[in-house]
Amino acid sequence: MALSLELITATARSLLVQYGLQDVSMRRLAKELDVGPGALYYHVASKQELLRSVAHEILSPLQHEPGDALELMLRFRELVLPLRDVGDLLLLAYALDENLPPARLLPERLMAEGWPQSSAEETSAVVMRFALGAVATEQNQAMLQGPAAMPTQAPDARQATAAEQIYRRGLQKLLIRA
């Protein structure tokens, strides 16, 4: 199979989910693809650009997600929470590209609910920062419980339920139109 951005991104995603963000290096990725590290740079300018590409690929199912802003952000959590270190990856990717889905979709959803454009855009930025931080915190807490613990399969179901309630309540408060 010919080396392409799609193949590099898919392989990086696989490494991320299997080994964690710390082990997604250009050197390891090149080894996994059986190419020299320099070959990767023909398709991707930097590791940061690669991580941004992985984030877009992970979030791509949200592009066609129906529903209002709250439903979109609940689906976001459901999509990314089970994937190891994705909360941390998305924090990095969002710093590089504030147009990641769902950030690009949120203002549209809010305006469809009657929000003025400026309020929709400002609220979307706040909601994204809240959601990214909440997911990263929840994933990191699960990792501290042990390598096998994932937020959706936490040993303490009350803790997982509490995190979900905090997330939902936070979104509801943020998405109340002032």
Residue pairs with C-beta under 8 A, 6 or more apart in sequence:
1 7
3 33
3 35
3 39
3 40
3 42
3 43
4 43
5 43
5 44
5 53
7 33
8 29
8 33
8 40
8 43
8 44
8 50
8 53
9 50
9 53
9 54
9 57
10 57
11 29
11 32
11 33
12 24
12 29
12 50
12 51
12 53
12 54
13 54
13 57
13 58
15 23
15 24
15 28
15 29
15 32
16 24
16 54
16 83
16 84
16 85
16 86
16 89
17 83
17 84
17 86
18 84
20 84
20 85
21 85
21 88
21 89
22 85
24 47
24 50
24 51
24 54
25 47
26 37
26 40
26 41
26 47
26 50
27 37
29 40
29 50
30 36
30 37
30 39
30 40
33 39
33 40
40 50
44 50
44 53
48 92
48 96
49 96
51 89
51 92
51 93
51 96
52 93
52 96
52 97
52 100
54 89
54 93
55 89
55 90
55 92
55 93
55 94
55 97
55 100
56 93
56 97
56 100
56 101
58 79
58 80
58 83
58 86
58 89
58 90
59 76
59 79
59 80
59 90
59 100
59 101
59 102
60 101
61 79
62 72
62 75
62 76
62 79
62 101
62 102
62 105
63 101
63 105
65 71
65 72
65 75
65 102
65 105
67 75
67 109
68 109
68 112
68 113
69 106
69 109
69 110
69 113
69 127
69 175
70 171
70 172
70 175
72 102
72 105
72 106
72 109
73 102
73 106
73 127
73 131
73 171
74 168
74 171
76 102
76 131
76 135
77 131
77 134
77 135
77 164
77 167
80 86
80 87
80 90
80 135
81 87
81 135
81 138
81 139
81 150
81 151
81 152
82 150
82 151
82 152
84 139
84 143
84 150
85 139
86 135
86 139
87 132
87 135
87 136
87 137
87 138
87 139
87 140
88 136
88 139
88 140
90 100
90 132
90 135
90 136
91 132
91 133
91 136
93 100
94 100
94 103
94 128
94 132
98 125
98 128
102 128
103 124
103 125
103 128
106 120
106 123
106 124
106 127
106 128
107 117
107 120
107 121
107 124
108 120
110 119
110 120
110 123
110 124
110 175
111 117
111 120
113 177
114 177
115 123
115 177
119 177
119 178
123 174
123 175
126 174
127 171
127 174
127 175
130 170
130 171
130 174
131 167
131 171
134 163
134 166
134 167
134 170
135 167
138 151
138 163
138 167
139 151
141 151
141 159
141 163
142 149
142 150
142 151
142 154
143 149
145 154
145 155
149 155
151 160
151 163
152 160
154 160
